[in-house]
Amino acid sequence: MDESLRRAVERVIADATGEPAKIRGGHGMGGGCINSATVITLEDGRRLFLKSNPSPLPGMFEREAEGLQALADVGVIRVPRPLGTGGDADGTVPFIVMEHIETGHSGRDFQRRFGRQFATLHQATQGDRFGFDHDNWIGSTPQPNGWCDDWVTFWREHRLGFQLDLARRQGLSDRTMDQLGERMMDRLDELIGEPAEPACLLHGDLWGGNYLADAEGEPVLIDPAVYRGRREADLAMTMLFGGFDHTFYEAYSEVWPLAGGSRDRLEIYKLYHLLNHLNLFGSGYRGGCLNILRRFGG
């Protein structure tokens, strides 16, 4: 680790904990596609998790810390608590330092426990408005979170409309996709306007790579893209890329069943994430986007 970065990280840890901090060593962690990840060990034996990036997205680590803290404050599902953010002396290598959570085996009942806890998280955070205090990122895509009193307006302007416009600007859309998208957004009042459910704190990007099991086999949420929205939008992402079995959804429903008509609404919420993958990774996701658009915008 560069000496300037080391000193900056030590200052953030000391300020956050009120204890002197000197880094003894560290080892890199795999799995990240955007940032460098390192488990650092302090002279007193404490272990913490460091993410850094010499070419970061603006405010990325501050927004991650904000999201982790919002989830941690609910106290339902464990998250790595953030200690703080900073940068090296030149401000060229921003970073975030957080609690390091030792991982373990999920065990037989993990998915059931996780489903119940996820429903409880949503139940415990009910509110009236949709959005969040700051815009943030979903992967490396901007995620606008301007507050709205109306869910349909929020989803039309800050989710589907934003992603469709981004696809158009990146040359990933065409006239057919544009027309289907416009028709679908015109129909959102009838498609997702019901049920009249509250705004809940959402993880925002919960797929199989954004949770883990701690040393006791309990669920841990990582890498959030938080905002306040309808809970079905959170569940839709869990259904796209694997990592969740039927017991997760059964347990969720035992705590807080979804309202009638959820199957179609979930498809519409999946579209946001498929469009985001189209914008991030290219045309391989175009067919999946068009299938949903034709179904609801044709």
N, C-alpha and C positions, 0 to 999 in steps of 0.2 A: 504493500500500500504506500502510495506517495506520502511523504512526511507532512506536507501541508494538509492533505486530506485527513491523515491520522490525527493531527492536532485539532482540526475542526470537529471531527467526530467525538474526540475526548471531551471537548468543551460542551457540546450538546448533551452528552451523557451526564456530565457533572452538573450542568444547570438543571437537568430534568430530575436527577435523583438526589441532589444535595450532597453527593459523595464524590471524592476524587476518582478520576477514571484514567487508567493508563492501559492501553491495548498491548497485550502480550503476544498475540498472534491471531491467525484466522485462516479459514479455508473456504474456498469457493463452493457454491451450491449450483447444481445444474437445474434445468427446467425453465429458466426465464428466457423469453424471446425478445425482451425490450431492454431490461436492465441487468447490471451485474449484481449478483447476490452473494453475500459473504457472511458466514457465521464468525463473529469476532469473540475472542476470549480476553477478558481483562485480567490484570495482575491478581486481583482478589478472587478470581475463579468465576465471576459472572460471565454468562454467555448471552450475546445479543445478536440481532439480525440486522444487517446493513444492506441497503439497496442503493446503488449509485449509478450515474449515467453521465458521461461527458457531453452527450447531445440530447438532453431531456426535452420532453414536451413542456411547454410553459406551465408552471404551477403544478406539475404532475404529482410531486411528492407531498406538497402541501394538501392537495385535494385527497390523496390517499390517506394521509394522516387524519384528515377531517372525517372521512368515511369510516375508517377503523374506529375512531373514537365514538362516533355516533352509534355504531353497532355495539361497542363495548359498554356504553352507558346504559343500554337496555338490560344487560346482564342476563340474557337468556341463552345465547350461544357464545362460546368462547371465541375471541379474536385476539391476535397479537396486539397488545396495547402499544401505541406509538409513544416513543420518548421525545422525538422532535425531528425537525428537518434543518438542513443547513447546506453549506457549500465550502469548498476549499478556499484558500486565501484569495485566489483570483476570481472566485465565484463561477469557475468553469466546470466544476464537477459537483452538482447538487446531489444530495443524498437524503435518505430517511433512515432513522434508527428505530427499531422496535423490539419488543419482547421476542426472544427466541423460544419457540415451542418445540419441545422434543416430540417427535412423531412415534406412533406405535401402530398396532394392528387394530383394524376397525371392529372385528368380532362379529358374531352372528346377528346380534340385534341392533347393530349400528344404524342401519337405514331406518328402522322403525323409530329409534330414539331421535334421529336427525329429523325425520318428518314431523314428529310431535313438537320438537323444539322450534322448527322453522315456522310452523303454524302459530305457536305461542309468541314468537318474535313479531309476527304480523299482528296478532291480536293486541299485543302490548303497546303498539305504536300507532294507534288509530288517531287520525287528525282530519282536518277539513280542507286543506289546500294541497295542491300537487306541484312538485318541484323540489328545489333545494336552495340553500343560501348561495351556493356558488355553482357555476358550470364545472364539469369535471371531464373525465376521459373514460371511454369504454374501449379497452385495448389502447390503440394509438389514435382512435377517432374522437374528436370533440363530442361531448354530450351536453347540449344546452339544457339548463334546468330552471329557466325563469318561472317564477311562481304563477300558477293559474288557479282560479277557483273552479274551473270546469275541466273535467278529465278529458272529454273529447277534444277540446281545444288544445290541451297540453299534448295529447297523443298525435294530433294532426300536425301541429306546428313544430314541436320539439323532438318528435320521434320519427314518424313515417315521412313527413314532409321534409325534414332535415336530411334524412338518409337518401330519399329519392332525388333530392336536389344535388346531393353530393355525388351520387352515381351519374347523374346527368353531366355534371361539371368534369368528371373524370373520364367521360366517354364510355362508361360501362352500361349506360341505358340506351334505349332507342325509342322510336315513336310509339311502338306498341306498349312498352313498359310505362312510358310517360302517361299515355292515355288511360291505361288500366289503373295506374296509381292515382290519377286525378279522380276517376270514377269511384274508386274505393274510398278515398278521403271524403268525397261528397256524401258517402253513405255511412260514415262513422257514427252518426247519431243513432241510427237504427242498429248498427252492427255491434257497438260496444257501449252504447249509452246506458244500458242496464247491465247489472243490477246497481242500485244506489248504495254502493259500498264506500267505506271511508278510504282516505289516503293512508297508506301504511309505509313505514320505513322499509325500503327494499334493498337487498344486496345489490341488485342491478345487473350482475353478470355471473350468476351462479351456474356454472357448468362443472363437469367432473374434475377439472383441473383447479378449481378455485375453492376446494375444501380439503381437509385432511383429518386424520384421527390423531389425537394427542397420545401421550404415553399411557393414559388410562383408557384409551379407546373411545374418547368422547369427541363429538364433532367440533371442528374449528373452521371458521370462515376466513378466507384470505382474499386479497386483491378485489375489493369491492368497487362498484361504480354507483354509489348510493344516490337515491332520491326518494321522494315520497310519491307513491303511485298506487294503482290497484294491484293487489297481491297476485292476481292471475298473470300479470306481466312478469313477475319474478318466477312463477312456476313454469311459464312457457319456456324460458331458457333452459331449465333443468331437463326438458323433454327433447332437446335437439341433438345432443352429441353424446348421449350415454352417461353412465356414472351413477344413475339412480334406478333402483328397482321398484317393483310394485308395492313393496312394504312401505317405502318412503311415502308414496301417495296415499296409501290406505291409512297410515298413521296421521298424516296431515288432515285427512278428511274426518278422522275421529275427533280431532280437536276443533276444526272449523271447516265444515263441508263447503264446497263451492256451490254457488247458486246455479239454477237451471240455465241451460244455454252456454255453459262454460266451454264446451268442446269447440264451438266455432270461434269464440272470443280468444281462446288459447292459440288458435291458428293465426289469428291476426297479430297477436303479440309476438309469436314466433317470427313473423315477417320482419320486425325491427332488427332482430339479431341476424337473420339471413341477409338482409340488406347491408348490415354492418360488415358481415363477412365478405360479401360481394365487394364492398368498398375497400376492405383491407387486403383481400387475397385474390380477387379477380373473378373472371367469368365462370369459374367452376360452380359458383353459387347462384348463377343467374336462373337456371332451370327451376330450382326450389322457390326462388322469389316469384317467378312467373306463374307457377302452379297456384300459389296462394292468391296472387293478384287476379288471375283469371276466375278463380272460384268466387271471389268477393267483389271484384271490380268489373266483371264482364257484363 
